[in-house]
Amino acid sequence: MEMRRPLVRDAERRSARVRTRLATTVVLALTVPALLPGPAEARPAPTAVTGQRTTATGQRTTATEHWTTQTLAPGVTVRTGVLRHPGAEHAWTVTVQAPADTRWSTNDPDAPVTWAEVAPRAWAEDTARALTRAGLTPRVESVRWPDYADTPHGPMGFRVRVGRFATQQEAKATASAVTTAGFHPTVSWTGYDVQEPADQENVQVAVVDPKTFDGRVEVTHDGNVAQRETTSAVARKLNSLVGVNGGFFVLSPGDGVPGTMSGIGAYEGELESMAVGSRSALLVEDGGHTIRIAGLTSSVTARAGKAAYGVQGINRVPGTVRDCGRPGSTPSELPWQDVTCRLADDMVRFTDAFRTDLPTGPGAQVVLNASGRVVSVGARGGRVPDGGYVLQGIGRAADWLTAHAEPYGRIRLSEVIRTAEGRRVVLDAGDSLVSAAPTLVEDGRIDIDAAAEGVVDPEYTSFGYAWANVRQPRTLAGIDKRGRLILATVDGRLKNGSEGFTLHEAAVFMKSLGAVQAMNLDGGGSTAMAVNGTLVNHPSDAAGERAVGDTVQILPAVH
């Protein structure tokens, strides 16, 4: 499916005045803005113009863009934009959902039914006929696969909809009639559909040039991996110039310890969570002087004498793997977004950045000091000692700990992080990394490995459909050909009128900014950008800005 292309391009050569103009604001309104200036830029504010754009369905629409630019420090620029399609006409509608299979089977008769907006043609046509007999006027719409690198092309399926309504309340009245007819409806906003352009998209773009910026870029969990905090609160605490939310994390106690990361994460050179399969990661080296994006895997091995055992997790509940993707995890050893898998035999390391009570339950626990000497062996629980660490095991891992952990004996741990190409990544004190999914741009081309990174499944179109193929709030990271870091957010779910991006639209947007590498960070209600400690976007949660796991912060130099 061809997505609409945001009217944004890179511009390279500018004059040298902006480098010395700090906190300068210029209002722009143009069709093709130069969003990524060179390290020395100056340009007059152009007059407002409009442009024509062709949608995926062949429509010609008028688009306008308005940008505000702020230079926060030499090498750090933030641009806030509003992308509008004045000709777009959206409405509330009723979508009839089809019963669908899940990615895993269950024998539980009380398990909830999975519902899908997209179904085979036969179901759609039968449903439309039944709704017509009930006195309604349905329509059948074809839905095509987005242009992902590892999913089918062409039709994904069909959906059945009824009516177009000016208000959500009107749509709910028709939804009640669909329920009475024996079907399972949901109320939808057509502005979230990729077949038509969005009414409005509110975007924020921060650009950091490591060749000019004399501060630091770092990923941080604010000193405690077992807590959640808002992006703006961390930004204020650190006196950050720009901060955005980071990777996927645990929200519910049923899925682990809230706030802990469900993917690889490292802060100040220390690995604090392990990878789930091979997923995209933003690797910040030497305080941000070198930044790259790569698919990363991780392994950790515990050794006592000649005996060895694989550690499957860091700072998470033993046996509980959010987003799956670990060897031996069920129902999948592959990454599955927003699914919690289980491990019967599991060893987990806890570092002293895990500053809350340790998980309790069956199994064994070994407390070690900073040199790896065993301090105690016993039941699970308590706290990680300052400077030390803890190993917890269940199943065969517990048996191994019981057999090999001797008082005052030593257990050595070795860590290996590798890129998808097999190159080893060695973390130094100034390094940090954050992981999410999927890859959006690689080697300057849109290349979305949505299935491999577990955010959609070609065999179960209901899985990840709304997450990936419907417009949502997004947080994005990229690198341009000059090594500059691009951090971008788009508001969604009609917050302040903005509808968001699909994954493919996010990739098109990042490529239009000049990104040669780009990835998706955590989005939805987590999406946030703070500038000088102040939230500048409109998060979609009704309660306001969401407390998240880790964040990416741009920190000024300390003189």
Secondary structure by P-SEA (a helix, b strand, c coil): cccccccbbbbccccccccccccbbbbbbccccccccccbbbbccccccccccccccbbbbbbbbbbbbbbccccbbbbbbbbbcccbbbbbbbbbbccccccccccccccbbbbbccccaaaaaaaaaaaaaacbbbbbbbbbbcccccccccccbbbbbccccccaaaaaaaaaaaaaabbbbbbbbccccccccccbbbbbbbbbccccccccccccccccccccccaaaaaaaacccbbbbbcccccccccccccccccbbbccccccbbbccbbbbbcccccccccccccccbbbbbbcccbbbbbcccccccccccccccccccccccccccbbbbbccbbbbbccccccccccccbbbbbbccccccccccccccccccccbbbbbcaaaaaaaaacccccbbbbbbbbbbcccbbbbbbcccccccccccccccccccccccccccccccccccccccccccccccccccccccbbbbbbccccccccccccccaaaaaaaaaaacccbbbbcccccccccccccccccccccccccccccbbbbbccccc
